[in-house]
Amino acid sequence: MRVGLLCGTFNPIHEGHLQIAEAVLKKFLLEKVLFIPSGSPPHKNNQALPSASQRLEMTRLALINYPVFEVSDIETRRPGLSYSIDTIEELKSRCPHDRFFFIIGMDAFSEISTWREPDRLLRLCDFVIVSRQGFPFSGFSPLPSLQGFDLVSLRQLDNGTESVYIYSTESGTQLHFIQTPPCHISASEIRQKIAAQKETKNLLPDKVKSYIIKEGLY
């Protein structure tokens, strides 16, 4: 199977996440997308993070009307910090014949050198890197193991004259840089609106909003 992986704290999951997953699903002919809430992410401050069970439930509620989207507890049930390399290795051991597409924003991908075993991670699965405002593709500083990036193609992505650039690694995996419609929804903005009792229409799935109110989150 061709399986997309969308990982994150989902604090909370919102319409922007769903829009990205839908766009990548269609563009890459994926058969499903796994939404993977993180357990204890190493790059985040967890003090104000809802519990793993709450974020899992919000994600489950958000996906009810999307039969090809699934929520996975692979990270939330793992003790200690959540590292993507551990998640990919476990998924590949479970489903060795599946092809995994790790969906990530350019903002997060620009920091991949700080992740655990980034070179090994890039050898294990494909990546789909979606555009983020303020993080041009052409500004990416590749890892030493990634040589031969076509800067012209990356600049064309930035100015909108191209919609995708594919880089093949030596191990046979691919990095798919894609230009997507801008998403102006952010989880931090949603949390602020909820705390201020402001309207969040069109930002959150209705079932997620109801759950947040019921649980008194944010």
N, C-alpha and C positions, 0 to 999 in steps of 0.2 A: 504493500500500500504506500501511497504518497501521503505523508502525514505532516501537517504543520504543527509547530510547537510555539505557543505564545505564553511566555513566562512573565511573572511580575508579582508585586505585592497585591495588586488589585485592591487598592485602599482608597476608594472602592472601585470595583469594575464599573466601566461606564460605556456609553454609546460609541466613543472613539475606539475603544478596544474592539468592539463588535464590527465596526466599519472597516478597520484594518484587516481583521481576520477574513471578512467577506471578500475584500478586494484581493487578498493574496490567494485565497481558496480558488477564486475564479481564474486569476491570471496564471496560476501554476497547476491548475487542474488537480487540486488536492482532493483526496477522498474524505478527509476529516481534519479538524484542527483540535488539538489538545490544549486546553487552558490549564496552566500549571501555577497555582498560587504558591509563592515561596513560603518556606517555613521561617527560618531566621536568616534573612539575606545579609551578606557581609558588607554590602555597600549602603545600607540604610540604617537610620536611627530608629530602633524598634520601640522606643518608649511609648509612643502614642498609637502603635499599631494594634488594630483589633486582633482578637485571637485567630489562630489558624482555622478553627472550626467556623468562626463567623465569616471569614473571608472565603472559605470554601462554600459556605451556604449562599453568600451573595453571588458568587460565581455560578453556582448551580441554578439559582433563580434566574440569572441573566440569560442562561442558555436554554431555558425551557422551550422556547419557540424555534430553536435552531437544531434540527436533528443531526446535522453533521458536525456539530460542536460538542465536545465532551470536556468535563472537568476531571482533573486527576489530582489525587492526594499524594503523589509520589514524593513531593518535597516536604509537605506539611507533616507527614508521618515519620520522616527521617530525623533522628536526633541531631542536635548541633546545627552549625551553619549550613545553609543551602548553597552548594556549588553546582554550576551548570554542568561541569565535566562529570560529576557523579550521576546527575540526572540522565545525561545522554548515554553514559555507559550502561546504566540500568535498563533504559528503554531499548537499547540495541541488543542487550543480552536477552530480553524478553521477546523481541521481534526482530531477529537478525536479518530478515529479508525486506523489512520496510525501509523506505527512504525518508529521512527526516529533514524537514525544512525549519530551521530555527528563525522565527520572525522577531526582528528587533529594530528599534528606531536608530537612526544615525547618531543621535545623541549618546545613546548607551553603547553603540558599537565603537564609537570613537575612544572609549575607555577600555576596550577589550584587553589591552596589554596589561591591565591591572588585575585581570581575572586569574583564577587558578588554572595553570597549564593551558594558556590560550592557543598555543600552536597545536597541541594535541586535540583540543576541542574542534579546531577548524579542520582537522583531518577526519573527524568522526561523522560530521553531518554537513549538509548544505546550510547556508545562511541566506535569509531574505532581509536585506537592509532597506528600510523604508525611510523616505525623506522626513526631516524635521526642520522646522523653521529655526534659523540661526546656526545650523550645523551643515555647511555645504559639503557635498560629497568630495569635491576637489580639495578640501582642506584636510582630508584623512591622511594620517601618517601611518603607513602600513607597518606591521611587524617585520623584523628583518627576514623572516621566512617567506614573506609575501613580496615577491619581486615582479616587476614588469607591469605595474598598473598603468592603464591608458588614461593619462590625465586629461587628454582631449575629450574622451568619452564622458569622464566624470564632470567636466565643465559643461558639456552639452546637457547632461542630466540637470545640472544646477540651473541652466538658463531655459530649460523646457524644450529644447530641440530634439532630445531623445528621452525615452521613457524607461529604458532598462539598459544596464551594462552588466555583463557576466564575466567574472574573473574565475578561471579554473586553477585550482591549487595543484601542486605536484602529486598529491595523494588521490586526485580525481574528484574531490568534492568541488562545489562551486559557490561563489559569493555572488548573489543576485542583488545588485543595487537598483532600486526602482523608485521612480518619481510617483508619488501618490497625491491626491487632493489634500490640501492642508487641513489638519485637524486642530480646531481651536478649543478642544475640550481637554481640561487637565484635572487630575484627581485632587490636586491641592486647591484648585478653584472651587471644586464641588464641596470639599470639606469646609472651606471658609463660608460658602453660601449656606450650608446646612447649619453651621455654628451660629450664623447670623439670622437664621430662620428666613432666608431668602429663597425665591423660586428656583427650582432646578429642572424645570420642564425641558425636555429634549436632551438632557444631559445624562440621565440615568434611566434604565428600564424601570417601569412602574413597580414591579415586584421587588426590585432592589431598594427603591426608595421606601417602600412600605416596611421592609425588613429593617432598614436603618432607623426608621422612626420607632418601630417596636422595640428594638434593642437599645435605643438611646445612644447610638454611635455618633461621634464627632461633636 
